[in-house]
Amino acid sequence: MSLPNKTHLLPDRPGIPPMAAMPEPESIDPETLARAYADGDIDLVCVLGPTASGKTRYAVQLAKAFGNAEILSADSRQVYTGMDIGTGKDLGEYGEVPYHLIDIVPAGSKYNIYQYQAAFADAWADVRARGCVPILCGGSGLYIESATRAYKFDKENGVPAERLPQNTFYIGTLISREERVERIDRRLDERLQEGLVEEIRDLLGSGIPAEDLIWYGLEYKFVTQYVLGQLSYDEMHILLANAIHQFAKRQMTWFRGMERDGVRIHWVRP
């Protein structure tokens, strides 16, 4: 699949409603996909999907099926060290599969899309140079598109198109809205039980300003407000759950918008 070489700024997507109809699921044969990579028909596999859709587990299973694959993260918050439970790193899922672009900057800093695009280009080239298959995995639409569609943001911060993939094979992890809602609610309770509040207390205690944690949004916003006494536990839980549901809906809207822009996403049920 050839992608157009775009050099304009990433287009805004206001007002794009989520599509009511679910995409039709497909079946992906890892051997066929690995052969397409070996033949040069594709130069990157990208596994994308909304939060709690099982994309990390699917990407790991795919990497194990390839036998010589490594995963590159496309998550805007997993780049930060010490922000583990709230970002859902779930590093135990990777097992023996190498991963990149996780825990690369300290918590409290503000990593930007220019830095990510450059770091991705380096990691992608490194994986390929060692004869391994790169699998990009994540749910941050802006990060995915900056890596796979050769966007140049400006002259000072643009990565040359030749340093980025030109033929990405996109796989989307598909679950029903009802299942997604149930998974998000269950996962939030699990993270709170695993020590999410304590993680954020530790980050605050390390000297990271509360406003910086709030800037990261979602778990770090609402749990920080709870720790500061600005929200009750029940208020925090309700507001955070609603925010995560809205975030997942925006993610799917973004991915369907990519399809409208001409990107072919092969949807699977993981």
Sequence and secondary structure as in RCSB ss.txt:
>XXXX:A:sequence
MSLPNKTHLLPDRPGIPPMAAMPEPESIDPETLARAYADGDIDLVCVLGPTASGKTRYAVQLAKAFGNAEILSAD
SRQVYTGMDIGTGKDLGEYGEVPYHLIDIVPAGSKYNIYQYQAAFADAWADVRARGCVPILCGGSGLYIESATRA
YKFDKENGVPAERLPQNTFYIGTLISREERVERIDRRLDERLQEGLVEEIRDLLGSGIPAEDLIWYGLEYKFVTQ
YVLGQLSYDEMHILLANAIHQFAKRQMTWFRGMERDGVRIHWVRP
>XXXX:A:secstr
       S     TT    SS        HHHHHHHHHTTS SEEEEE  TTSSHHHHHHHHHHHHSSEEEEE  
SSTTEET  TTTT  GGGGTTS EESSS EETTS   HHHHHHHHHHHHHHHHHTT EEEEEES HHHHHHHHS 
    TTT   GGGS SSEEEEEE   HHHHHHHHHHHHHHHHHHTHHHHHHHHHHTT  HHHHHHT HHHHHHHH
HHTTSS HHHHHHHHHHHHHHHHHHHHHHHHHHHHTT  EEEE  
